[in-house]
Amino acid sequence: MVALYATRAGRPQGHLDPFRYSCKNRYSEEKANMEAALLKREFAAVLGGPLDWQARPEPETVDSGVPDIHLPRGCLTEIFGPASSGRTTLLYSILAAATGRGELCALVDADGAFDPESATAAGVHLCKMLWINCANSVENALRATDLLVQGGGFGIVAMDLGDAPQRTVRRISLTSWFRLRRAVENTPTVLVALARLSNAKTCASLMLECRRERSAWSGNHPARLFRGMRVRATAVERRKACTPVFTAKAI
Amino acid sequence: MYACLHGQGNLTALAAEFSPVVERTAEETATFDVSGLERLFGMPQDIAHAIMRRSAEVQVKANLALAVNPDAAICAARGFSGVSIIPEGDEAKFLGTLPLAVLAPSEELAETLERWGIRRFQELAVLPPLGIAERLGPEGLRLRELARGEANRKLAAIEDPLCFEDEVELEYPVELLEPLAFLLSRLLTGLAMRLATRGLATDELRLRLKLENRATHERTLRLPVPSLDTKAFLKLLQLDLEAHPPAEPVVHVWMGMNPVKPQAAQSGLYVLAAPEPVKLELTLARIRGIVGEGRVGYAEVLDTHRPDAWRLACRLESRHGKLKACSTEGFRRYRPVRTAHVTLASGQPGFVAANGVRGRVLEYAGPWRTSGDWWTVDPWQRDEWDVALSDGALYRIFCSPGGWFVEGSYD
């Protein structure tokens, strides 16, 4: 009995004061520990292996419209890459998949760069997508995103900082990103941020780096056509990384 | 006890001053329930005196009759001039001398009764009911009951049109929004309670503020779904007044609510979660306060070939039908389009320079010539090129009568 007590306390047996605790308290604690150990053992037997009781459950993921890319709900996902790297195509694909599922989405457009025509062509149901044009104000975009995430009920909340000056975007403090991450935590919303470079750092659960591999042109002048481009999106997660490739067509 | 007014003037309004249950029996007749008025006025004679005094004040010329049943009161008011008070149990005796024309029988029945020599109430009242039923049917029996003053029924009361409005006259002008919010809260709570007691909600709030310079400041808030959430209403009004403040201090506040049936919807287990409509409206109002009016909504592509033709709608009807999702090239627009300096080589773009865009043309496709609306006052025409520049990006540039522009980038 004393050995068990010493193990729990993590101290050598010689340092124990046998009169410090009453026997009754000792027996009840030991009994509780034993019951907990038995319960864990039973759970492990049912679930097929030992469980990490401190670990949080994996977040539910949603389809992004691109094979092998799944976005975690209740987390911040960052899409970044230079101009014409396929970031917007990926964002439209995510929005198309979400609105196709019937979810209400919101796009906070810091620069008013959203093109409804190409979004419709990409399959986005515009009647399910709220568009907030912040007219070249990153600060307003942050405030609007915060309000939308706090309001709740959206499937996707996307903040597009793709054309904002990098110097301004860099000025967004990590506290703001952390606030957004905390606001979206434990909600079914997927928060997506689009920018030229990665800014959210550790606040992002998933980072998707887009890179254009090549552009496709066909025909000869004057009947030459821009056909599309091949984009490589590198998903960087905490534990795993995958590099799916998708093709975006111009026409 | 029932009272009947028969004459000229606004009888309904006069009756409504004495009773909440008023029946518009005919064009010149109004019947109303005066039960309980004896506590206010005393005897039936006193009640009749009060009604006649008020009718003289509002210039209503009418006969008045009081009886224990409405039909007896109606007959007396139509048959006797002045004030008639029929004692309980003496209806047949009181009404006996009236002509049968007061009952307005059908033409056929009136002719039959005329042939029988029956011209007054008392003559019809003494006839045996079985004989009348055999010869004249149910209508004859009803006339006999009326002639005896025994018919009893409930009044078909006029229902007031539902009107949910309230106003408050201020003793001194209010300049700040915060004290005004207290008044708005009071009006909202009262109106919402009135709606709730009738099982109604509202989908439209109207606010009319009279200003110190005698001008009127009107605001109307439309809600996506009927609601009774006074806190949300107050916040919406506050945000709206912050965005559109009155020009002068406020001296009078009027508020109206549009009564509608509340929307009852049961959500299912498999229905996707969506923001609560009123909460979403509140969030959008807050965002409008940040980014400005006309920048929040659902985009709707217009049915035209004009580039970048869309409009923002507050709410769009859900369109059923599946869009064909294909991985189409995303396009980012520059709003407004950026003026460009384009160097041509052999009639084709060779170098493009604009704000934030600069590079040698590595690859191009075009020109694609489009035009439209030439039949209107605002025609357009352009030659478009898709170009890959040496800065690594793909752009759409166009040449119009106004010069060269960069429209946006493929991304």
Chai-1 contact restraints between the chains, C-beta under 6 A:
chainA,res_idxA,chainB,res_idxB,connection_type,confidence,min_distance_angstrom,max_distance_angstrom,comment,restraint_id
A,A83,B,A393,contact,1.0,0.0,6.0,A-B,restraint_1
A,A83,B,S409,contact,1.0,0.0,6.0,A-B,restraint_2
A,S84,B,A393,contact,1.0,0.0,6.0,A-B,restraint_3
A,S84,B,L394,contact,1.0,0.0,6.0,A-B,restraint_4
A,S84,B,S409,contact,1.0,0.0,6.0,A-B,restraint_5
A,S84,B,Y410,contact,1.0,0.0,6.0,A-B,restraint_6
A,S84,B,D411,contact,1.0,0.0,6.0,A-B,restraint_7
A,R87,B,D411,contact,1.0,0.0,6.0,A-B,restraint_8
A,T88,B,G330,contact,1.0,0.0,6.0,A-B,restraint_9
A,T88,B,R332,contact,1.0,0.0,6.0,A-B,restraint_10
A,T88,B,D411,contact,1.0,0.0,6.0,A-B,restraint_11
A,T89,B,G330,contact,1.0,0.0,6.0,A-B,restraint_12
A,Y92,B,G330,contact,1.0,0.0,6.0,A-B,restraint_13
A,A96,B,A325,contact,1.0,0.0,6.0,A-B,restraint_14
A,G102,B,L272,contact,1.0,0.0,6.0,A-B,restraint_15
A,E103,B,L272,contact,1.0,0.0,6.0,A-B,restraint_16
A,L104,B,A274,contact,1.0,0.0,6.0,A-B,restraint_17
A,G112,B,R335,contact,1.0,0.0,6.0,A-B,restraint_18
A,A113,B,R332,contact,1.0,0.0,6.0,A-B,restraint_19
A,A113,B,R333,contact,1.0,0.0,6.0,A-B,restraint_20
A,D115,B,F331,contact,1.0,0.0,6.0,A-B,restraint_21
A,D115,B,R333,contact,1.0,0.0,6.0,A-B,restraint_22
A,P116,B,A299,contact,1.0,0.0,6.0,A-B,restraint_23
A,P116,B,V301,contact,1.0,0.0,6.0,A-B,restraint_24
A,P116,B,W310,contact,1.0,0.0,6.0,A-B,restraint_25
A,E117,B,V301,contact,1.0,0.0,6.0,A-B,restraint_26
A,S118,B,G330,contact,1.0,0.0,6.0,A-B,restraint_27
A,S118,B,F331,contact,1.0,0.0,6.0,A-B,restraint_28
A,T120,B,V301,contact,1.0,0.0,6.0,A-B,restraint_29
A,A121,B,T328,contact,1.0,0.0,6.0,A-B,restraint_30
A,A122,B,T328,contact,1.0,0.0,6.0,A-B,restraint_31
A,G123,B,L323,contact,1.0,0.0,6.0,A-B,restraint_32
A,G123,B,A325,contact,1.0,0.0,6.0,A-B,restraint_33
A,L126,B,A299,contact,1.0,0.0,6.0,A-B,restraint_34
A,C127,B,Y298,contact,1.0,0.0,6.0,A-B,restraint_35
A,C127,B,L316,contact,1.0,0.0,6.0,A-B,restraint_36
A,C127,B,S318,contact,1.0,0.0,6.0,A-B,restraint_37
A,C127,B,R319,contact,1.0,0.0,6.0,A-B,restraint_38
A,W131,B,A299,contact,1.0,0.0,6.0,A-B,restraint_39
A,I132,B,I287,contact,1.0,0.0,6.0,A-B,restraint_40
A,I132,B,V296,contact,1.0,0.0,6.0,A-B,restraint_41
A,N133,B,R295,contact,1.0,0.0,6.0,A-B,restraint_42
A,C134,B,V291,contact,1.0,0.0,6.0,A-B,restraint_43
A,N140,B,I290,contact,1.0,0.0,6.0,A-B,restraint_44
A,N140,B,V291,contact,1.0,0.0,6.0,A-B,restraint_45
A,R143,B,I290,contact,1.0,0.0,6.0,A-B,restraint_46
A,A144,B,I287,contact,1.0,0.0,6.0,A-B,restraint_47
A,L147,B,T283,contact,1.0,0.0,6.0,A-B,restraint_48
A,L147,B,R286,contact,1.0,0.0,6.0,A-B,restraint_49
A,L147,B,I287,contact,1.0,0.0,6.0,A-B,restraint_50
A,G151,B,P275,contact,1.0,0.0,6.0,A-B,restraint_51
A,G151,B,T283,contact,1.0,0.0,6.0,A-B,restraint_52
A,G153,B,A273,contact,1.0,0.0,6.0,A-B,restraint_53
A,G153,B,A274,contact,1.0,0.0,6.0,A-B,restraint_54
A,G153,B,P275,contact,1.0,0.0,6.0,A-B,restraint_55
A,S215,B,A388,contact,1.0,0.0,6.0,A-B,restraint_56
A,W217,B,E363,contact,1.0,0.0,6.0,A-B,restraint_57
A,R224,B,A365,contact,1.0,0.0,6.0,A-B,restraint_58
A,L225,B,A365,contact,1.0,0.0,6.0,A-B,restraint_59
A,F226,B,A365,contact,1.0,0.0,6.0,A-B,restraint_60
A,F226,B,D386,contact,1.0,0.0,6.0,A-B,restraint_61
A,G228,B,E329,contact,1.0,0.0,6.0,A-B,restraint_62
A,A248,B,S327,contact,1.0,0.0,6.0,A-B,restraint_63
A,A248,B,E329,contact,1.0,0.0,6.0,A-B,restraint_64
A,K249,B,T328,contact,1.0,0.0,6.0,A-B,restraint_65
A,A250,B,E329,contact,1.0,0.0,6.0,A-B,restraint_66
